[in-house]
Amino acid sequence: MIYLDNSATTRTLPECAAAAMQAMTEEYFNPAAAYAYGARTEKRVNEARSVVARPLHAKREEIIFTSGGTESNNAAVFGSLRPWHGPKRVITTAVEHPSVYEPIQSLQQSGEVDVVILPVNEQGYPDFAVLRESLTENTALVSMMHVNNELGTITDLAAASRLIRRDAPRAIFHADGVQAYMKVDTDRLGVDLYSVSAHKFHAPKGVGALYKRTGVRFAGGQMGGGQENNLRSGTLNVPGILGMEKAVSLYEQNLAAWRQSMLVCKHRLYDNLMTIPDVVLNGPSLEEAAPHILNLSFMGVRGEVLLHALEQFDVCVSTGSACAARKAGKNRILTAAGIIGPRQEGAIRFSLCPFNTVEEMDKAAQVVSEQVKFLRKYRRR
């Protein structure tokens, strides 16, 4: 199998699975327990917390462990707004993940908040002029995706932060970093909250983190037993956390080489696929985008049909976010970027990992080329 859907999920590395297995079978104690074994497990969790904090140049106590990106994003939205008194405005972009976009839409529909949706250009970059115009003294939250999960667009969070600090200093600035963490630089971003999901970088599913800057106004997420300093109750997923810690450590040890490997494979795949007639790049240029995401439109072919044709040859790709794959209708992200009609219908996302090879790119491109040629014979006139 040639797996090119790593933005949906990644294969758990053996080292990460082994760390999780050890936690399940040997260090299986509840970190909230009062006896020594529990305290020892809590110590290991806090060591992992320090490791997860490092790529963000954060403090250990600024990391809240969660069940993944969706919980982190939901907690960021609701936990930021709950302490705010009086009229409140929320600013977000038209290309956010559903776990940010849908909660904000629900708040708008209930009349609880005034919402501004920032438009994006064809490359997926948010309009900072509209951001500047929209910032007011009652702006409570600004939420912007760091790396777009479909186009690979990298938002300049530091520039956005400067605008927010100047024109709406009371606002909380949240970034969905699920596709960015370990894939692009994540230091000096100027954010207050930052979401991470472990299964996007070869750790187990069901675990993630939310960075919360010290001193930021935040009411937290789940209520219950008071774990995570009363900001996220619930027994911690220790196996997942220790698997996540191992994945971060492995990435740190190989950071430059792994990022370069993904970029080389992306260039090779792009060069091969662009030999097919009527193929269009969606999103920024290869160098400007994240190293692991490539979105192309194969004109005259329906993306979903091509996806299943490739599946027959054990090549796995996607037509967009896995979280929206079962929702009928147009692709909201591509529509917002002006990628519509036949171009949207033929869009395919290829997403890479450090363990893909140039040989896989050649083989995958050959299969894509053959299937596109075959399917175009049956295009609608």
C-alpha positions in Angstrom: 0.0 0.0 0.0 1.1 3.5 -0.8 -0.4 5.7 2.0 -0.8 9.3 1.0 -3.5 10.4 3.5 -1.3 11.3 6.5 -3.3 14.5 7.2 -6.2 12.2 8.1 -4.1 10.1 10.4 -0.6 8.5 10.6 0.7 5.1 11.3 1.7 4.8 14.9 5.5 4.2 15.1 6.6 1.0 16.8 8.5 3.0 19.4 5.4 5.0 20.3 3.2 1.9 20.4 5.8 0.3 22.7 5.7 3.3 25.0 1.9 3.1 25.2 2.0 -0.6 25.7 4.4 -0.3 28.7 2.1 2.3 30.2 -0.9 0.0 29.8 0.7 -3.1 31.2 3.4 -1.9 33.7 2.8 1.7 34.6 -1.0 1.5 34.4 -1.7 3.5 37.6 -4.0 6.5 37.8 -1.8 9.6 38.0 -4.4 11.2 40.4 -4.0 8.3 42.9 -2.6 9.3 46.3 -0.2 6.4 46.7 3.4 6.2 45.5 2.7 4.3 42.2 0.2 7.0 41.2 2.7 9.7 42.1 5.3 8.0 40.0 2.9 7.9 37.0 2.1 11.6 37.5 5.8 12.3 37.4 6.1 10.5 34.0 3.1 12.4 32.7 4.7 15.7 33.7 7.9 14.7 32.0 5.9 14.1 28.9 4.2 17.5 29.4 7.6 19.1 29.3 8.5 17.3 26.0 5.2 18.3 24.3 5.9 21.9 25.4 9.3 22.2 23.9 8.4 22.7 20.2 6.1 25.6 21.3 8.9 27.1 23.5 6.3 26.8 26.3 6.4 26.0 30.0 5.4 22.6 31.3 2.5 23.9 33.2 1.1 25.6 30.0 0.2 22.2 28.5 -3.2 20.7 29.1 -3.7 17.1 27.9 -6.9 16.4 25.9 -8.3 13.6 23.8 -7.2 15.3 20.6 -7.7 18.2 18.2 -11.5 18.4 18.3 -11.6 18.6 22.1 -8.7 21.1 22.2 -10.5 23.3 19.6 -13.9 23.1 21.3 -12.3 23.9 24.7 -10.5 26.8 23.2 -13.7 28.3 21.8 -16.0 27.8 24.8 -13.4 28.1 27.5 -12.3 31.5 26.1 -15.8 32.9 25.9 -17.3 31.7 29.2 -15.5 34.3 31.4 -16.2 37.2 29.1 -18.9 39.6 30.3 -20.9 41.8 28.0 -21.1 41.9 24.2 -18.5 39.7 22.5 -17.2 39.4 19.0 -15.5 36.2 17.6 -13.4 36.4 14.5 -12.4 33.3 12.6 -11.7 32.4 9.0 -13.8 30.7 6.3 -11.4 27.7 6.1 -11.3 26.5 9.7 -11.7 22.9 10.6 -15.3 21.9 11.6 -14.2 21.6 15.3 -13.7 25.3 15.3 -16.1 26.5 12.6 -19.2 24.6 13.9 -19.0 25.6 17.5 -18.6 29.3 16.4 -21.6 28.9 14.0 -23.7 27.4 16.9 -22.9 30.4 19.1 -23.8 32.8 16.3 -27.1 31.1 15.7 -28.0 31.3 19.3 -27.3 35.0 19.3 -24.6 34.7 22.0 -21.8 36.3 19.9 -21.2 38.6 17.0 -19.2 36.6 14.4 -16.9 37.8 11.7 -15.7 35.3 9.1 -12.5 36.4 7.4 -12.4 35.7 3.7 -9.4 34.0 2.1 -7.7 34.3 -1.3 -7.2 31.5 -3.8 -4.1 30.3 -1.9 -6.1 30.1 1.3 -4.5 33.1 3.1 -6.8 35.0 5.4 -7.5 38.6 4.5 -5.6 40.6 7.2 -7.1 43.9 6.0 -10.5 42.6 7.0 -9.0 41.3 10.3 -7.7 44.8 11.0 -11.1 46.4 10.3 -12.9 43.8 12.4 -10.9 44.1 15.6 -12.9 46.0 18.3 -12.8 46.5 22.0 -15.4 43.8 22.5 -13.5 41.2 20.4 -13.2 38.3 22.8 -11.7 35.6 20.6 -9.8 35.3 17.3 -9.3 31.7 16.0 -7.1 31.0 13.0 -5.8 27.7 11.6 -2.0 27.6 11.5 -1.6 25.1 8.6 -4.7 24.5 6.5 -5.5 20.8 6.4 -6.6 20.8 2.8 -4.4 23.3 1.0 -1.3 23.4 3.2 -1.5 27.2 3.6 0.7 28.5 6.5 -0.9 31.4 8.2 1.4 34.1 9.5 0.2 33.9 13.1 2.9 36.3 14.4 1.7 39.0 12.0 -1.9 38.4 13.1 -0.9 38.5 16.7 0.7 41.9 16.3 -2.6 43.3 14.9 -4.7 41.7 17.7 -2.4 42.9 20.5 -2.5 46.5 19.1 -6.2 46.8 18.2 -8.0 44.3 20.5 -5.6 43.7 23.5 -8.2 41.9 25.6 -8.9 39.3 22.9 -7.7 35.7 23.2 -5.8 34.5 20.2 -6.3 30.7 19.4 -4.7 28.7 16.7 -5.6 25.3 15.5 -2.1 23.8 15.1 -3.2 20.2 14.4 -1.6 20.1 10.9 1.4 22.3 11.9 2.8 20.9 15.1 6.2 19.2 14.3 5.7 19.9 10.5 6.5 23.6 10.5 8.1 26.0 13.0 5.9 26.7 16.0 8.0 29.1 18.1 7.3 32.8 18.6 3.8 32.6 17.2 2.3 35.1 19.7 -0.8 32.9 20.4 -2.6 32.4 23.7 -4.0 29.0 22.9 -2.7 26.3 20.5 -4.3 22.9 19.6 -2.3 19.7 19.0 -3.4 16.2 18.0 -1.0 13.3 18.5 -2.2 11.0 15.7 -1.1 13.5 13.1 2.5 12.8 13.8 2.8 9.1 14.4 1.5 8.8 18.0 -1.7 7.0 19.0 -5.2 8.3 18.4 -7.3 9.7 21.2 -4.7 12.0 22.8 -3.7 15.6 22.2 -2.9 18.9 23.9 -4.0 22.5 24.3 -1.3 25.0 25.0 -2.6 27.8 27.3 -0.3 30.8 27.9 0.2 31.6 31.5 -2.1 34.3 32.7 -4.6 34.1 29.9 -8.3 34.2 30.8 -9.6 30.7 30.2 -12.4 28.7 31.9 -11.3 25.3 30.7 -13.3 22.5 29.1 -14.6 19.3 30.8 -15.8 19.6 34.4 -15.6 16.8 36.9 -12.8 15.6 39.1 -10.6 18.7 38.6 -7.7 17.1 36.8 -5.3 19.3 34.7 -5.5 22.2 37.3 -9.3 22.2 37.0 -9.1 23.0 33.3 -9.8 19.6 31.9 -11.4 17.0 34.2 -11.2 13.3 33.4 -8.7 10.5 34.0 -5.6 11.1 31.8 -4.9 8.8 28.8 -1.4 7.9 30.1 -0.6 5.4 27.4 -1.5 7.9 24.7 0.4 10.7 26.5 3.6 8.6 26.7 3.2 7.5 23.1 2.8 11.1 22.2 5.9 12.1 24.2 8.0 9.5 22.2 6.7 10.7 18.9 7.7 14.3 19.7 11.2 13.1 20.8 11.7 11.2 17.6 10.6 14.1 15.5 13.0 16.4 17.4 15.9 14.1 16.8 15.2 14.0 13.0 13.4 17.3 12.5 15.4 18.8 9.5 15.8 15.4 7.7 12.2 14.4 8.1 10.8 17.8 6.9 13.2 17.8 4.0 12.2 14.2 3.1 8.5 15.2 2.9 9.3 18.2 0.8 11.5 16.2 -1.6 8.7 13.6 -2.0 6.1 16.4 -2.5 8.2 17.9 -5.3 8.7 14.6 -7.0 5.0 13.7 -6.8 4.1 17.2 -8.1 6.6 17.0 -11.0 5.3 13.6 -12.0 1.6 14.5 -11.8 2.0 17.7 -13.7 3.0 15.7 -16.8 -0.7 14.7 -16.9 -2.7 17.2 -19.1 -5.2 19.6 -17.4 -3.9 19.3 -13.8 -4.1 22.4 -11.6 -2.3 23.2 -8.3 -4.6 24.3 -5.5 -3.2 26.5 -2.7 0.2 28.1 -2.3 3.4 27.2 -4.2 5.2 24.1 -3.1 7.8 26.0 -1.1 5.4 28.4 0.6 3.0 25.6 1.7 3.6 23.0 4.5 5.9 20.3 3.4 3.4 17.4 3.7 0.3 18.6 1.8 -0.3 18.8 -1.9 -3.7 19.5 -3.4 -4.3 19.1 -7.2 -7.3 19.2 -9.4 -7.6 16.6 -12.2 -9.9 18.3 -14.6 -12.6 16.2 -16.2 -12.5 13.6 -13.4 -14.6 13.5 -10.2 -12.3 13.3 -7.2 -14.4 10.7 -5.3 -14.4 8.4 -8.4 -10.6 8.8 -8.8 -10.1 8.1 -5.0 -11.9 4.8 -5.3 -10.1 3.9 -8.5 -6.7 4.5 -6.8 -7.9 2.4 -3.8 -8.1 -0.6 -6.1 -4.4 -0.3 -6.6 -3.6 0.3 -2.9 -3.0 4.0 -3.3 -4.8 5.9 -0.5 -5.6 9.6 -1.0 -8.4 11.9 0.0 -10.8 14.5 -1.4 -10.5 16.7 1.7 -10.7 16.6 5.5 -11.6 13.2 6.9 -13.8 14.9 9.4 -16.0 16.2 6.6 -15.7 13.1 4.3 -19.2 11.8 5.2 -20.9 15.2 4.7 -22.6 15.6 1.4 -22.4 18.8 -0.6 -19.7 21.2 -1.7 -16.3 21.4 -0.1 -16.5 24.5 2.2 -12.8 25.1 2.3 -12.2 24.9 -1.5 -15.3 27.0 -2.1 -14.0 29.7 0.3 -10.8 29.8 -1.7 -12.7 30.2 -5.0 -11.9 26.7 -6.1 -15.3 25.8 -7.6 -17.0 23.9 -10.4 -15.0 21.2 -12.2 -11.8 22.3 -10.4 -13.4 21.5 -7.0 -15.0 18.3 -8.4 -11.6 17.0 -9.5 -9.6 18.0 -6.3 -7.4 15.4 -4.6 -5.3 15.9 -1.5 -2.1 14.0 -1.2 -0.6 14.2 2.3 2.8 12.8 3.1 4.9 11.6 6.1 8.6 11.3 6.6 8.5 7.6 5.7 7.2 8.0 2.2 9.8 7.4 -0.5 10.6 8.9 -3.9 9.9 5.4 -5.3 6.4 5.5 -3.9 5.9 8.9 -5.5 6.9 7.5 -8.9 4.6 4.5 -8.6 1.7 6.5 -7.2 2.0 9.0 -10.0 2.0 6.2 -12.6 -1.2 4.8 -11.2 -2.8 8.2 -11.0 -1.9 8.9 -14.6 -3.3 5.6 -15.9 -6.6 6.0 -13.9 -7.1 9.6 -14.9 -6.6 8.7 -18.6 -9.0 5.8 -18.2 -11.7 7.8 -16.3 -11.6 10.8 -18.7 -12.9 8.5 -21.4 -16.2 8.5 -19.6 -16.4 12.2 -18.7 -19.7 13.9 -19.1 -20.1 16.0 -22.2 
